[in-house]
Amino acid sequence: MESRLVYALQQSLNALQLGSIYALIALGYTMVYGVLTMINFAHGDVFMVGAFLCFAAASLAGLPFVPTLLAAMLGAAVLGVAIERLAYRPLRNAPRVSAIITALGVGIFLENFLLALNPYPRSIPKLFGEGAWSAGGLSFSSLQILIVVVSLALMLLLDRLVHHTMLGTAMRAVSFDRAFVPLMGVPVDLVISATFAIGAGLAGAAGTLYAMAYPVIDPYMGIMVGWKAFIAAVIGGIGNIRGAMIGAFILGTTEIMVAAFLPSTYRDFVAFTFLLVLLVARPYGILGQPRIQKV
Amino acid sequence: MMRERIALPVIVVAGLALSFAIPAYGLVNKYQQMILMYVGINIILAVSLNLVNGYMGEFSLGSAGFMAVGAYTASVATVRLLPAACVHLGLDPAAALFWGFPLAVLAGGMMAALFGLLVAFPSFKTRGDYLALVTLAFLMIVKSAIENLDVIGGPRGFLGMKRLTTLPWVYAWTVLTLLVIRNFVYSRFGRGVLAVREDEIAAELTGVDTRRAKFLAFTLSAFFSGVAGGLFAHLLQFISPRVFDIIKSTDVLIMVYLGGIASIGGSVLGATLYTVLLEALRPSAVAWAFGWLPAALFEPLNTHVISHLNVWRMVIMPLLLVLVMLYRPRGIMGLRELRWLVPRRDRDALGKGLHPPCASPRLPGEPGGGVR
């Protein structure tokens, strides 16, 4: 009995690690959705580019961890803003689905562009001394702690930014009413660009952390992880930042626990059935509010 | 008037004759015949997805899931059930396979329609992006369930299908799909589906049975996706859960939105363009197209550009898609319809040439019309 408990606790640590990575990506989906009501399907591929930037910085330029993380975040942020400027802004007054399909196109472009430049999977060098501690039968690796700490720090920073700064207030205002807020002097384009920069920057950080935890990367790695992060955002109630974090940890925990206690091939089956049941029970996610439709 | 009355049946019959003549007389080579068959299958997929995404205004990501159900059902029917039936009933195996194939494809479609209910019921309560997620979850569940079912090969896939999909069969199923979906969209039930897209609450208040509309749209769409799956399985002769992943669904989405939503002509155009362009960008095809150049020009072009296209065509294709969406955000057809894809009764009421298939040319989520 004792050992099962320790095993479950050990797996919760792994769930925390996976959940933090999902959360960092899910935040980008949910922020863009909150501000533009648009699903940015290229976001998973921005995460993938982040992992490749980590590879470039760590392996080709030989940078240590902190500059690598910053370089990946900055590079991803620039990419996010460029995508918004070139591909989404011209479609802002077009049907919503056009922007979604454009996003899919941008994602496929990024995947295959990286594949054309870089046809083989790459492995990431160790950026961190492999320290490991154990306490009460549980073992922690330094990498695991690093991932959780960096992600939580970024999430706290984002929460402060959204709720306690001018920019955050402007973002919430734009998401509240995009037609009326510009009349109050809010520079909407700038706020939207900033939203994309922050979301993509977080995806870049997630790419770096993911590449360190699972050190073989390829151009298609963003597809499944991106979709799962999107699912996490919807479980939490898309458009809701705290919801995205909660959803990510729920999804991470479900996946890890299914793999730990059931045959691991059941993982997706159980995780998605759970999601389906959750959505039928709470059609607008955990923290989401149904939009009241006036006739 | 008389000419218009007979034009469509004549074209359909001529097409059928052509679909028999092409393989019989080798009018185009085997590879081109295969592309033609993929075009047909993709048209079926795109038109059936358009029913849900275009006419009903939902965002389904589940095409590949319904396709998988249809593909596996039809394959199990021809590989396991038919031979067993031949033994027990003493049928001629060749004849049974010939007549059994359309039945197997039909069974695939019906099974997929049954699974369509799985998505239709949540759609009564859930809408928009959340419903998109329900369809995505459905796809993942189907894929994962197949991976765990060892009876049908699990993750290794399923094989043993004969190459039963032929050009006439693909042609016949494509025409049937176009006909059924066209007639459905312009029927009373189809108007209900359009009403759900335009305004669900208003539709309900004016007496549209919105549940029935959703139910019909989802099952009909799933049925034809399943049919496409059955045809696909007997063309490729090998299916595995990995064939039916999310990328397959996004491919179909791209065809629908590239051609233009809520337009059957648009889906036909989108599916044809997408399938043919991807093939036309292959090095062999491009080299053939530029073969007339003098060798001094052709050789460097071939070594430096054309031979690299196998990788780069997948880069060019999404760029083209993004460009089309930027310049024609509503897709190529942009809510218009080809005249001959509209039933005659509605054709004359709505004037000549291209016209929107519904009263309001606004799409869901498009700005305009009222303060919100």
Interface residues (C-beta under 8 A of the other chain):
Chain A: Y33 T37 I39 A87 P90 L91 N93 A94 P95 R96 V97 S98 I100 I101 T102 L104 G105 V106 G107 I108 F109 N112 F113 L115 A116 P119 I223 M224 W227 F230 I231 V234 I238 P263 T265 Y266 R267 D268 F269 F272 T273 L275 L276 L279 V280 P283 Y284 G285 Q293 V295
Chain B: N53 F59 P122 K125 T126 R127 D129 Y130 A132 L133 V134 L136 A137 F138 M140 I141 K143 S144 A145 E147 N148 P155 I201 A202 L205 I246 I247 T250 L253 I254 Y257 L258 I261 V311 W312 M314 V315 M317 P318 L319 L321 V322 M325 L326 P329 R330 G331 L363 P364 G365 E366 P367
